[in-house]
Amino acid sequence: MPDPIGAQVALLGARMLERAGELADEMVERIRAAVPAYRSDAVITSAELRRTCLENIAFVFGPMGHAPALTSPESRDNGRRRAQAGVALTSVMEAYRVCARFLWERLAEPAATGEVAPEAALRAASEMWLVLDTFTQEMADGYREEVTSQTLSREAERSAVVQALLEGRLDDADMCEASDILRLPAQGPYVVIAAQVPEVGCHALARVEDVLRPRGVASAWRLLHDAEVGIARLPGAHPLVAPLADALEAAAKGRVGISPPYHDLRKTAEALKLARIALRGAYDEQRVTVFDRDPLAIAAASSPQVMRTVARTILGPLDHAAERDRALLLDTFGAWLDADGSADRAAATLFCHPNTVRHRLRRLQDQTGRSLSQPRELAELTLAFEIDRRITDPAH
């Protein structure tokens, strides 16, 4: 069945195509005037911008009056190119809006002069805006695909550099480049952080870089099968590790170990070993352990097999007691240690009478043969206690 309106729409599209070169030149001028990012050839040359304008004109007016295009590979490629050139998406979108306004103005001219029927102009406008929406969306999708690809590539590169540092595989010549890639200052102090993952492939510290950055801590991370490991640069020449430990305590899902500070990235592999020892020294009540802040915890975790033997030697007599009684004596001893040897303060923590604390401590001395008033014997018992509450845990 004849469609006179459709024929007028197709004719209108054909007329616009005949003026494509002229329209493209005007579009380039409009875009350069309106969008600062497009004003020089440094990012996008005039020739490339004109070619893109011609593609868009053909895409809009070529199918007009027929079946409008539902995809635009050219626009998707254009979005990728703009992302590669570093043009902000907001600038690209503004350029597309300038194009849309310009094409609408030119399309409306024949209707204003009566060259085409209002119905034809209305249908042509509907088709034009539908196509403009299609190629704008395709451009944005292409832009985001390229940005995603670049981000993944950069993250893969950062992860590989972190891995090389953790394994001690970079020489002196590579250190400056490694610092640039990781976006870390070239000089320390640094620490290595090792956080226990809940399961293989799962992060131990959610969005940890975002957590640390407001505190002035720059970091780079690598997810391993058993731990999430980070290299962190602490702020200041004489940094405090305590604020970092507090931030990680709030962000961590599990246990975390922190190495002592060091100043040379070449020492990262050694620092990782110390961070892993600190990680083994953490436990549920103290999830974050700093290597040089808790020597007893580090000693308890340094050599698990040897330390188990030490603990069994000192605490072995308690194995004859009921499990509940053994736990009661050790928990009381731990509370007494935390209270700096005060029975009164330990009793307040345990919700019992101070004499009850003293009685339990006497029983502990009697059963282990170690006196709490003898410094060497107290040190042995304290070390055995620290070992017992850490490496008897199956997670260690």
C-alpha positions as CSV (number, residue, x, y, z in Angstrom):
1,M,0.0,0.0,0.0
2,P,1.5,3.4,-1.0
3,D,2.8,5.5,1.9
4,P,3.1,9.1,0.8
5,I,4.3,10.3,4.2
6,G,7.0,7.6,4.3
7,A,8.1,8.7,0.8
8,Q,8.5,12.3,1.9
9,V,10.5,11.2,4.9
10,A,12.8,9.1,2.8
11,L,13.2,12.1,0.4
12,L,14.0,14.3,3.3
13,G,16.7,11.9,4.5
14,A,18.2,11.7,1.0
15,R,18.4,15.5,0.8
16,M,20.2,15.7,4.2
17,L,22.7,13.0,2.9
18,E,23.4,15.1,-0.2
19,R,24.5,17.9,2.2
20,A,26.6,15.6,4.4
21,G,29.9,17.3,3.7
22,E,28.5,20.7,4.4
23,L,26.7,19.5,7.6
24,A,29.8,17.7,8.8
25,D,31.9,20.9,8.5
26,E,29.3,22.9,10.5
27,M,29.1,20.2,13.1
28,V,32.9,20.2,13.6
29,E,32.7,24.0,14.2
30,R,29.8,23.7,16.6
31,I,31.6,20.9,18.7
32,R,34.9,22.7,18.8
33,A,33.2,25.9,20.0
34,A,31.0,24.2,22.7
35,V,33.3,21.4,24.1
36,P,36.8,22.5,25.4
37,A,38.2,19.0,25.1
38,Y,37.7,19.1,21.3
39,R,39.2,22.6,20.7
40,S,42.6,21.4,19.7
41,D,44.1,18.7,17.6
42,A,46.2,17.4,20.5
43,V,43.5,14.8,21.5
44,I,41.3,14.6,18.4
45,T,42.3,15.9,15.0
46,S,39.9,17.9,12.8
47,A,40.0,15.2,10.2
48,E,39.0,12.4,12.7
49,L,36.2,14.6,14.2
50,R,34.9,15.3,10.7
51,R,35.0,11.6,9.8
52,T,33.0,10.8,12.9
53,C,30.4,13.5,12.1
54,L,30.0,12.1,8.6
55,E,29.5,8.6,10.0
56,N,26.8,9.9,12.3
57,I,25.0,11.8,9.5
58,A,24.9,8.7,7.4
59,F,23.7,6.6,10.3
60,V,20.9,9.1,11.1
61,F,19.7,9.9,7.6
62,G,20.6,6.9,5.5
63,P,17.8,4.6,6.7
64,M,15.3,7.5,7.2
65,G,11.9,6.5,5.9
66,H,12.9,2.9,5.8
67,A,13.9,0.7,8.7
68,P,16.0,2.6,11.3
69,A,19.3,1.1,12.4
70,L,19.2,-0.7,15.7
71,T,22.9,-1.0,16.2
72,S,25.9,1.2,15.4
73,P,29.3,-0.5,15.4
74,E,30.9,2.7,14.3
75,S,29.6,4.6,17.3
76,R,30.8,1.8,19.6
77,D,34.2,2.0,18.0
78,N,34.1,5.8,18.4
79,G,33.4,5.5,22.1
80,R,36.4,3.1,22.5
81,R,38.7,5.6,20.6
82,R,37.6,8.5,22.8
83,A,38.4,6.5,25.9
84,Q,41.8,5.5,24.5
85,A,42.5,9.2,23.9
86,G,41.6,10.1,27.5
87,V,38.6,12.2,26.7
88,A,36.2,12.3,29.6
89,L,32.8,10.6,28.9
90,T,31.0,13.8,29.9
91,S,32.8,15.7,27.2
92,V,32.0,13.0,24.6
93,M,28.3,13.0,25.7
94,E,28.3,16.8,25.4
95,A,29.7,16.6,21.8
96,Y,26.9,14.1,20.9
97,R,24.3,16.5,22.4
98,V,25.7,19.3,20.2
99,C,25.4,17.0,17.2
100,A,21.8,16.1,18.1
101,R,20.7,19.7,18.5
102,F,22.4,20.7,15.2
103,L,20.8,17.9,13.2
104,W,17.4,18.6,14.6
105,E,17.7,22.2,13.6
106,R,18.7,21.3,10.0
107,L,15.9,18.7,9.8
108,A,13.3,21.2,11.0
109,E,14.2,23.7,8.3
110,P,12.2,22.1,5.5
111,A,9.2,21.8,7.7
112,A,9.4,25.5,8.7
113,T,9.5,26.5,5.1
114,G,6.7,24.2,4.1
115,E,8.8,22.0,1.8
116,V,7.4,18.9,3.6
117,A,4.1,18.2,5.3
118,P,4.0,18.5,9.1
119,E,3.2,14.8,9.3
120,A,6.4,13.9,7.4
121,A,8.5,16.3,9.5
122,L,7.1,14.7,12.7
123,R,7.8,11.1,11.5
124,A,11.3,12.1,10.4
125,A,12.0,13.7,13.8
126,S,10.8,10.6,15.6
127,E,13.0,8.4,13.5
128,M,16.0,10.7,14.0
129,W,15.7,10.8,17.8
130,L,15.3,7.0,17.9
131,V,18.5,6.6,15.9
132,L,20.3,9.3,17.9
133,D,19.5,7.5,21.1
134,T,20.8,4.2,19.6
135,F,24.2,5.5,18.5
136,T,24.6,7.6,21.7
137,Q,24.0,4.4,23.8
138,E,26.4,2.4,21.5
139,M,29.1,5.1,22.0
140,A,28.7,5.1,25.8
141,D,28.8,1.2,25.8
142,G,32.0,1.2,23.7
143,Y,33.6,3.9,26.0
144,R,32.8,1.9,29.1
145,E,34.1,-1.3,27.6
146,E,37.4,0.3,26.8
147,V,37.7,1.9,30.3
148,T,36.9,-1.5,31.9
149,S,39.5,-3.1,29.7
150,Q,42.1,-0.5,30.6
151,T,41.3,-0.9,34.3
152,L,41.6,-4.6,34.2
153,S,44.9,-4.4,32.4
154,R,46.3,-1.9,34.9
155,E,45.1,-4.0,37.8
156,A,46.7,-7.1,36.3
157,E,49.9,-5.2,35.8
158,R,49.9,-3.9,39.4
159,S,49.1,-7.4,40.7
160,A,52.0,-8.9,38.8
161,V,54.4,-6.3,40.2
162,V,53.2,-6.9,43.7
163,Q,53.8,-10.6,43.2
164,A,57.3,-9.9,41.9
165,L,58.1,-7.8,45.0
166,L,56.7,-10.4,47.3
167,E,58.9,-13.0,45.7
168,G,62.0,-10.8,45.6
169,R,62.3,-11.0,41.8
170,L,62.9,-7.4,40.9
171,D,66.4,-5.9,40.6
172,D,67.4,-2.3,41.5
173,A,66.7,-1.1,38.0
174,D,63.1,-2.2,38.2
175,M,62.3,-0.6,41.6
176,C,61.5,2.9,40.3
177,E,59.2,1.6,37.6
178,A,57.6,-0.7,40.2
179,S,56.9,2.2,42.4
180,D,55.3,4.1,39.6
181,I,53.1,1.2,38.5
182,L,51.9,0.6,42.1
183,R,51.4,4.3,42.7
184,L,53.5,4.1,45.8
185,P,56.1,6.7,46.9
186,A,59.6,5.6,45.9
187,Q,60.8,5.7,49.6
188,G,59.3,4.1,52.6
189,P,58.4,3.5,55.3
190,Y,56.4,0.5,54.1
191,V,54.8,-2.5,55.8
192,V,53.5,-5.7,54.4
193,I,50.0,-6.8,55.5
194,A,48.9,-10.4,55.3
195,A,45.2,-11.1,55.9
196,Q,43.6,-14.5,56.2
197,V,41.1,-15.2,53.4
198,P,37.7,-16.8,54.4
199,E,38.1,-19.2,51.5
200,V,40.1,-19.5,48.3
201,G,39.3,-16.6,45.9
202,C,37.5,-14.5,48.5
203,H,38.9,-11.1,49.6
204,A,39.9,-10.8,53.3
205,L,39.7,-7.0,53.3
206,A,36.7,-5.4,51.5
207,R,37.7,-2.3,49.4
208,V,40.9,-2.0,51.6
209,E,42.5,0.6,49.4
210,D,39.5,2.9,49.8
211,V,39.6,2.3,53.6
212,L,43.3,3.2,53.9
213,R,43.6,6.1,51.4
214,P,41.7,8.7,53.5
215,R,44.2,7.9,56.3
216,G,47.1,8.8,54.0
217,V,48.1,5.2,53.4
218,A,48.8,4.3,49.8
219,S,48.7,0.5,49.1
220,A,48.8,-2.2,46.5
221,W,47.4,-5.7,46.9
222,R,47.6,-9.3,45.6
223,L,45.1,-12.0,46.4
224,L,46.8,-15.3,47.0
225,H,45.2,-18.7,47.7
226,D,45.5,-18.4,51.5
227,A,45.9,-14.7,52.1
228,E,45.3,-11.2,50.8
229,V,48.7,-9.5,50.8
230,G,49.3,-5.8,50.6
231,I,52.3,-3.4,50.5
232,A,51.4,-0.2,52.3
233,R,53.3,3.1,52.5
234,L,52.8,4.7,55.9
235,P,52.5,8.5,56.1
236,G,55.3,10.5,57.7
237,A,59.0,9.8,58.3
238,H,58.3,8.3,61.7
239,P,54.9,6.6,61.3
240,L,52.7,5.0,63.8
241,V,51.5,1.5,62.9
242,A,48.7,1.6,65.5
243,P,46.2,3.7,63.3
244,L,46.8,1.3,60.4
245,A,46.1,-1.7,62.7
246,D,42.9,-0.1,64.0
247,A,41.7,0.6,60.4
248,L,42.4,-3.0,59.4
249,E,40.7,-4.3,62.6
250,A,37.5,-2.6,61.5
251,A,37.8,-3.8,57.8
252,A,39.0,-7.4,58.3
253,K,36.8,-10.4,58.1
254,G,39.5,-12.6,59.7
255,R,43.0,-12.4,61.2
256,V,45.7,-10.0,60.0
257,G,49.4,-9.8,60.4
258,I,51.6,-6.6,59.9
259,S,55.3,-6.6,59.3
260,P,57.7,-4.2,61.0
261,P,58.2,-1.0,58.9
262,Y,61.0,-1.0,56.3
263,H,62.3,1.6,53.9
264,D,63.5,-0.3,50.8
265,L,61.1,-2.1,48.5
266,R,63.8,-4.7,47.9
267,K,63.1,-5.9,51.4
268,T,59.4,-6.7,50.7
269,A,59.9,-10.5,50.4
270,E,61.6,-10.6,53.8
271,A,58.8,-8.4,55.3
272,L,56.2,-10.8,53.9
273,K,57.7,-13.6,56.0
274,L,57.4,-11.5,59.1
275,A,53.8,-10.5,58.2
276,R,52.9,-14.2,57.9
277,I,54.4,-14.9,61.2
278,A,52.4,-12.1,62.7
279,L,49.3,-13.5,61.1
280,R,49.9,-16.8,62.8
281,G,50.2,-14.9,66.0
282,A,46.7,-13.4,65.7
283,Y,43.7,-15.0,67.4
284,D,40.0,-14.2,67.8
285,E,40.4,-11.7,70.6
286,Q,43.3,-10.0,68.9
287,R,42.6,-10.3,65.2
288,V,45.4,-7.9,64.1
289,T,48.9,-8.6,65.2
290,V,51.9,-6.3,64.6
291,F,55.2,-8.1,64.4
292,D,57.2,-5.8,66.6
293,R,54.4,-4.8,68.9
294,D,53.6,-8.1,70.5
295,P,56.9,-10.2,70.9
296,L,55.2,-12.9,72.9
297,A,52.6,-13.5,70.2
298,I,55.4,-13.6,67.6
299,A,57.4,-16.0,69.7
300,A,54.4,-18.2,70.1
301,A,53.7,-18.4,66.4
302,S,57.2,-18.4,64.9
303,S,57.8,-22.2,64.9
304,P,54.4,-23.9,65.4
305,Q,55.8,-27.5,65.9
306,V,58.5,-26.4,68.3
307,M,56.1,-24.1,70.2
308,R,53.5,-26.9,70.6
309,T,56.2,-29.0,72.2
310,V,57.1,-26.1,74.6
311,A,53.5,-25.6,75.5
312,R,52.9,-29.3,76.1
313,T,56.0,-29.4,78.3
314,I,54.8,-26.6,80.5
315,L,51.1,-27.1,80.5
316,G,51.0,-30.9,80.1
317,P,50.0,-31.5,83.8
318,L,46.7,-29.6,83.0
319,D,45.8,-32.3,80.5
320,H,44.8,-34.5,83.4
321,A,42.1,-32.0,84.4
322,A,38.7,-31.8,82.9
323,E,38.6,-29.6,79.8
324,R,36.3,-27.1,81.4
325,D,38.5,-26.9,84.5
326,R,41.7,-26.5,82.3
327,A,40.0,-23.6,80.3
328,L,38.9,-22.0,83.6
329,L,42.4,-21.9,85.0
330,L,44.0,-20.6,81.8
331,D,41.3,-18.0,81.2
332,T,41.8,-16.7,84.8
333,F,45.6,-16.6,84.2
334,G,45.0,-14.6,81.0
335,A,42.7,-12.1,82.7
336,W,45.4,-11.7,85.5
337,L,48.0,-11.0,82.8
338,D,45.8,-8.5,81.1
339,A,45.2,-6.8,84.5
340,D,49.0,-6.4,85.0
341,G,49.0,-9.0,87.8
342,S,46.1,-7.4,89.8
343,A,43.7,-10.0,91.2
344,D,41.1,-7.3,91.9
345,R,41.0,-6.1,88.3
346,A,41.0,-9.6,86.9
347,A,38.1,-10.5,89.2
348,A,36.1,-7.5,87.8
349,T,36.7,-8.8,84.3
350,L,35.7,-12.4,85.2
351,F,32.7,-11.3,87.5
352,C,34.0,-13.2,90.5
353,H,35.7,-12.4,93.9
354,P,39.4,-11.6,94.0
355,N,39.9,-14.5,96.3
356,T,38.5,-16.8,93.6
357,V,41.1,-15.5,91.2
358,R,43.9,-16.1,93.7
359,H,42.6,-19.6,94.4
360,R,42.6,-20.5,90.7
361,L,46.1,-19.1,90.3
362,R,47.4,-21.2,93.2
363,R,45.9,-24.3,91.6
364,L,47.6,-23.4,88.3
365,Q,50.9,-23.0,90.1
366,D,50.4,-26.3,91.9
367,Q,49.5,-28.3,88.8
368,T,52.2,-26.8,86.5
369,G,55.0,-26.6,89.1
370,R,55.6,-22.9,88.0
371,S,55.6,-20.1,90.5
372,L,54.1,-16.7,89.5
373,S,56.5,-15.0,91.8
374,Q,59.5,-16.3,90.0
375,P,60.3,-14.2,86.9
376,R,61.7,-17.0,84.8
377,E,58.9,-19.4,85.7
378,L,56.3,-16.7,85.1
379,A,57.8,-16.0,81.7
380,E,57.8,-19.7,80.8
381,L,54.1,-20.0,81.9
382,T,53.2,-16.8,80.0
383,L,54.8,-18.0,76.8
384,A,53.1,-21.4,77.1
385,F,49.7,-19.6,77.6
386,E,50.3,-17.5,74.5
387,I,51.2,-20.6,72.5
388,D,48.1,-22.5,73.8
389,R,45.6,-19.9,72.8
390,R,47.0,-19.5,69.3
391,I,48.4,-22.6,67.8
392,T,45.9,-25.1,69.3
393,D,43.4,-23.4,67.0
394,P,42.8,-25.6,63.9
395,A,43.1,-22.5,61.7
396,H,46.8,-22.2,62.6
